Amino acid sequence: MPERTLIIDHLKFSYEGIFNPGELYNLIAGWFYDKGWDWYEKINQEEVTPQGRQITLILEPWKSSSDYYKLTVRIKMIMSDLKEVDVEHSGKNLRLSQGTVRLYIDGYIVSDRNGKWTKSPFYWFISYLIERVFNKSHFARMEDWIRSDVSDLYDKIKSYLNAFNYSYKNE
């Protein structure tokens, strides 16, 4: 069984205001596509309530960084109380959503991604020694890589929503 090491624990972001849920989803998916990650959407559900639409997404894209390691990002996005609003921008009428977005981002390094070294306790012990003693620098590079990618994604989402906040205010 592969071993997951948590590197980034619940990086949180919250936004309340006007935004386009489809564009936000496409921004995240496009970022992963551009960086060469493989896409996995675990949960995508929508519920209509009297307060507005509730959308829950759990995304778990991953990237094989070597034969032994795999990087995984888990994004939990909860969009609540979404109501459709019409906003006029540059002479055009846009149909956007107003509500709250909460993001939780976790970053993992998965060791022995194919499960070859966990078939017996002896192999597991050997892989543990190799990973902790001899390949420390390789693991450190994987840590830096996941931290850098998650930080870049976080900044991209944050700047998109803040730009949306300033450019589509009720004019």
FENJO-V147253 format. One record per residue. N is the residue number from 1. RES is the residue in three letters. PSI is psi in degrees with one decimal (none if undefined). OMEGA is omega as a letter, one per 30 degrees, with the letter a starting at -180 (999 if undefined). D_CENTER is the distance of its C-alpha to the mean C-alpha in whole Angstrom. Layout:
n = <N | N>
res = <RES | RES>
psi = <PSI | PSI>
omega = <OMEGA | OMEGA>
d_center = <D_CENTER | D_CENTER>
This chain:
n = <1 | 2 | 3 | 4 | 5 | 6 | 7 | 8 | 9 | 10 | 11 | 12 | 13 | 14 | 15 | 16 | 17 | 18 | 19 | 20 | 21 | 22 | 23 | 24 | 25 | 26 | 27 | 28 | 29 | 30 | 31 | 32 | 33 | 34 | 35 | 36 | 37 | 38 | 39 | 40 | 41 | 42 | 43 | 44 | 45 | 46 | 47 | 48 | 49 | 50 | 51 | 52 | 53 | 54 | 55 | 56 | 57 | 58 | 59 | 60 | 61 | 62 | 63 | 64 | 65 | 66 | 67 | 68 | 69 | 70 | 71 | 72 | 73 | 74 | 75 | 76 | 77 | 78 | 79 | 80 | 81 | 82 | 83 | 84 | 85 | 86 | 87 | 88 | 89 | 90 | 91 | 92 | 93 | 94 | 95 | 96 | 97 | 98 | 99 | 100 | 101 | 102 | 103 | 104 | 105 | 106 | 107 | 108 | 109 | 110 | 111 | 112 | 113 | 114 | 115 | 116 | 117 | 118 | 119 | 120 | 121 | 122 | 123 | 124 | 125 | 126 | 127 | 128 | 129 | 130 | 131 | 132 | 133 | 134 | 135 | 136 | 137 | 138 | 139 | 140 | 141 | 142 | 143 | 144 | 145 | 146 | 147 | 148 | 149 | 150 | 151 | 152 | 153 | 154 | 155 | 156 | 157 | 158 | 159 | 160 | 161 | 162 | 163 | 164 | 165 | 166 | 167 | 168 | 169 | 170 | 171>
res = <MET | PRO | GLU | ARG | THR | LEU | ILE | ILE | ASP | HIS | LEU | LYS | PHE | SER | TYR | GLU | GLY | ILE | PHE | ASN | PRO | GLY | GLU | LEU | TYR | ASN | LEU | ILE | ALA | GLY | TRP | PHE | TYR | ASP | LYS | GLY | TRP | ASP | TRP | TYR | GLU | LYS | ILE | ASN | GLN | GLU | GLU | VAL | THR | PRO | GLN | GLY | ARG | GLN | ILE | THR | LEU | ILE | LEU | GLU | PRO | TRP | LYS | SER | SER | SER | ASP | TYR | TYR | LYS | LEU | THR | VAL | ARG | ILE | LYS | MET | ILE | MET | SER | ASP | LEU | LYS | GLU | VAL | ASP | VAL | GLU | HIS | SER | GLY | LYS | ASN | LEU | ARG | LEU | SER | GLN | GLY | THR | VAL | ARG | LEU | TYR | ILE | ASP | GLY | TYR | ILE | VAL | SER | ASP | ARG | ASN | GLY | LYS | TRP | THR | LYS | SER | PRO | PHE | TYR | TRP | PHE | ILE | SER | TYR | LEU | ILE | GLU | ARG | VAL | PHE | ASN | LYS | SER | HIS | PHE | ALA | ARG | MET | GLU | ASP | TRP | ILE | ARG | SER | ASP | VAL | SER | ASP | LEU | TYR | ASP | LYS | ILE | LYS | SER | TYR | LEU | ASN | ALA | PHE | ASN | TYR | SER | TYR | LYS | ASN | GLU>
psi = <127.6 | 150.6 | 125.7 | 130.0 | 121.6 | 120.4 | -46.0 | 119.7 | 107.6 | 61.8 | 119.9 | 148.1 | 136.8 | 142.5 | 139.1 | 125.3 | -154.2 | 134.1 | 172.9 | 107.8 | -37.2 | -42.0 | -37.5 | -44.5 | -45.6 | -34.0 | -46.2 | -48.5 | -40.5 | -37.8 | -46.3 | -38.7 | -44.6 | -33.9 | -3.9 | 23.0 | 153.5 | 140.0 | 132.9 | 118.2 | 108.1 | -47.3 | 135.6 | 99.3 | 147.9 | 139.2 | 134.7 | 123.7 | 169.5 | -27.4 | -18.8 | -175.1 | 145.6 | 121.3 | 128.4 | 126.5 | 134.2 | 115.1 | 136.9 | 66.6 | 154.4 | 160.5 | 127.2 | 115.9 | -19.6 | -176.4 | -21.1 | -34.6 | 149.8 | 135.3 | 136.9 | 136.1 | 133.0 | 118.4 | 120.7 | 117.5 | 122.2 | 117.2 | 120.1 | 156.4 | 44.1 | 124.9 | 139.9 | 134.1 | 151.2 | 128.4 | 134.0 | 125.5 | 122.2 | 39.4 | 1.3 | 148.4 | 118.2 | 140.0 | 107.8 | 178.8 | 146.4 | 132.3 | -158.9 | 138.3 | 129.3 | 127.9 | 138.3 | 123.4 | 128.6 | 144.4 | 132.1 | 152.6 | 125.0 | 119.0 | 150.9 | 57.5 | -22.8 | -5.2 | 24.3 | -29.5 | 6.1 | 18.3 | -24.8 | 157.4 | -34.5 | -49.1 | -38.0 | -43.8 | -43.1 | -43.9 | -36.5 | -45.9 | -46.0 | -43.1 | -43.6 | -25.0 | -53.3 | -32.4 | 31.1 | -41.5 | -34.8 | -42.6 | -39.4 | -37.8 | -38.7 | -40.7 | -48.0 | -39.3 | -47.1 | -39.3 | -42.8 | -46.1 | -43.0 | -39.8 | -42.3 | -45.2 | -44.8 | -46.2 | -37.6 | -45.0 | -44.8 | -44.2 | -34.2 | -48.7 | -36.6 | -37.7 | -39.2 | -40.3 | -40.8 | -30.9 | -22.2 | 22.7 | 152.3 | 109.1 | none>
omega = <l | a | l | l | a | a | l | a | l | l | a | l | l | a | l | a | a | l | l | a | l | l | l | l | l | l | a | a | l | l | l | l | a | a | l | l | l | a | l | l | a | a | l | a | a | l | l | a | l | l | a | a | l | l | l | l | l | a | l | l | a | l | l | a | l | l | a | a | l | l | l | l | l | a | l | a | l | l | a | l | a | l | l | l | l | a | l | a | a | l | l | l | a | l | a | l | l | a | a | l | l | a | l | a | l | l | a | l | l | l | l | a | l | l | a | a | a | a | l | l | l | l | l | a | l | a | l | l | a | a | a | a | a | a | a | a | l | l | l | l | l | l | l | a | a | l | a | a | l | l | l | l | l | l | l | l | a | a | l | a | l | l | l | a | a | a | a | l | l | a | 999>
d_center = <24 | 21 | 20 | 16 | 16 | 14 | 13 | 11 | 12 | 11 | 10 | 11 | 11 | 14 | 16 | 19 | 21 | 21 | 18 | 18 | 15 | 15 | 15 | 12 | 10 | 12 | 11 | 7 | 9 | 12 | 10 | 9 | 12 | 14 | 13 | 14 | 11 | 12 | 10 | 11 | 10 | 12 | 13 | 14 | 16 | 19 | 21 | 24 | 26 | 29 | 26 | 24 | 21 | 19 | 15 | 13 | 10 | 8 | 6 | 7 | 7 | 10 | 13 | 16 | 17 | 21 | 23 | 22 | 19 | 15 | 12 | 9 | 5 | 5 | 3 | 7 | 8 | 12 | 14 | 18 | 21 | 21 | 24 | 25 | 27 | 29 | 29 | 31 | 30 | 32 | 34 | 32 | 31 | 27 | 26 | 23 | 21 | 22 | 20 | 17 | 14 | 12 | 8 | 8 | 5 | 7 | 8 | 11 | 14 | 16 | 20 | 22 | 20 | 23 | 24 | 28 | 28 | 28 | 31 | 34 | 34 | 35 | 33 | 30 | 32 | 33 | 29 | 28 | 31 | 30 | 26 | 27 | 31 | 31 | 27 | 26 | 25 | 23 | 21 | 21 | 20 | 17 | 16 | 16 | 14 | 11 | 12 | 13 | 10 | 7 | 10 | 11 | 8 | 8 | 12 | 11 | 10 | 13 | 15 | 15 | 15 | 18 | 20 | 20 | 21 | 24 | 25 | 25 | 27 | 30 | 32>
